[in-house]
Amino acid sequence: MGYRIVVAGATGNVGREMLNILAEREFPLADVAAVASSRSQGDEIEFGDSGKKLRVQNIENFDPLGWDMALFAIGSEATKIHAPRFAAAGCTVIDNSSYYRMDPDVPLIVPEVNPQAIDGYRARNIIANPNCSTAQMVVALKPLHDYATIKRVVVSTYQSVSGAGKAGMDELFEQSRNIFVGDSADANKFTKQIAFNVIPHIDSFLDDGFTKEEWKMVVETKKILDPKIKVVATCVRVPVFVGHSEAITIEFEREISAKKAQSILREAPGVMLVDKRENGGYVTPVECVGEYATFVSRVREDPTVDNGLVLWCVSDNLRKGAALNAVQIAELLGRRHLKKAA
């Protein structure tokens, strides 16, 4: 006997990946439903490579009673309306939006990092999925923190346009094409031209000059990994379709060499170490697309501080940064609490 799973926002980038990953990982399903806004009602969407198609249902009148879990990829405003309704009906919500992440009664989970925190899900029957840039970073940090205790993290991100949804991907494509043919490259989704450019601005600005995206990385890392860690982030949008990259500088309480860090990361769950000190001996965003792992490269010692390391981290933001992590949470919930699968 398997689980009855709802994918909300099934027609979006992340929702489609959720369906793909459920199929790829052979998640034990008794039934699966694709729901979205009324605009997509009646559309058909593929479920994995089997040729099976799901007819999209309208979330406004979808009855969650009798469904085990719902993977939400519908944005904060819709989540605010529908997550409590699903949760009250007994359907555990695994939410990809930012709405519940800092709620003290909602666990914020990366299964490789803090699986035990899922035990608090019963308070609201809701589990939060972290920000895409946070998720991949804490996967890389966790095993190093366990060994040498992290004091401080300085991270600069290079985030793909898929993090801004389909509109972001369309804008990069259209601007690139227009530039090649000599047409104007007007910015609509982003604040400036994204094609052949980088934009040091993701999400809204806060009073202290940081952006909300940068704030998310700080507070989410503390909630998931350790509240004592000091974190500062600069988040940059780059003209890459899929795949977030991060340059991370880490200061530890105890000594840790680059060689020891490589050895730890080589065995760490969810991490793939690709670190050859030669041309091409590292992973770039193009190579991580469609993969499950968080790739770590260019591990080296920081000579400017005691007990410091610097590394490069790359992951498919639609997968580990969103859809894969949500499915992994569902798998973890099933193993630890629901236990319905045969």
HELIX and SHEET records of a PDB file:
HELIX    1   1 ASN A   13  GLU A   24  1                                  12    
HELIX    2   2 SER A   38  SER A   40  5                                   3    
HELIX    3   3 ILE A   59  ASN A   61  5                                   3    
HELIX    4   4 GLY A   75  ALA A   88  1                                  14    
HELIX    5   5 PRO A  115  ALA A  123  5                                   9    
HELIX    6   6 CYS A  132  ALA A  148  1                                  17    
HELIX    7   7 VAL A  161  ALA A  164  5                                   4    
HELIX    8   8 LYS A  166  VAL A  181  1                                  16    
HELIX    9   9 LYS A  212  ILE A  224  1                                  13    
HELIX   10  10 ALA A  258  GLU A  267  1                                  10    
HELIX   11  11 PRO A  285  CYS A  288  1                                   4    
HELIX   12  12 ARG A  319  ALA A  323  3                                   5    
HELIX   13  13 LEU A  324  LEU A  333  1                                  10    
HELIX   14  14 GLY A  334  LEU A  338  3                                   5    
SHEET    1   A 6 GLN A  57  ASN A  58  0                                        
SHEET    2   A 6 LEU A  29  ALA A  36  1                                        
SHEET    3   A 6 TYR A   3  ALA A   8  1                                        
SHEET    4   A 6 MET A  69  PHE A  72  1                                        
SHEET    5   A 6 THR A  92  ASP A  95  1                                        
SHEET    6   A 6 ILE A 126  ALA A 128  1                                        
SHEET    1   B 2 GLU A  44  GLU A  46  0                                        
SHEET    2   B 2 LYS A  53  ARG A  55 -1                                        
SHEET    1   C 6 LYS A 230  ARG A 237  0                                        
SHEET    2   C 6 ILE A 150  GLN A 159  1                                        
SHEET    3   C 6 HIS A 244  PHE A 252 -1                                        
SHEET    4   C 6 GLY A 308  SER A 315 -1                                        
SHEET    5   C 6 THR A 294  GLU A 301 -1                                        
SHEET    6   C 6 VAL A 271  LEU A 273  1                                        
END                                                                             
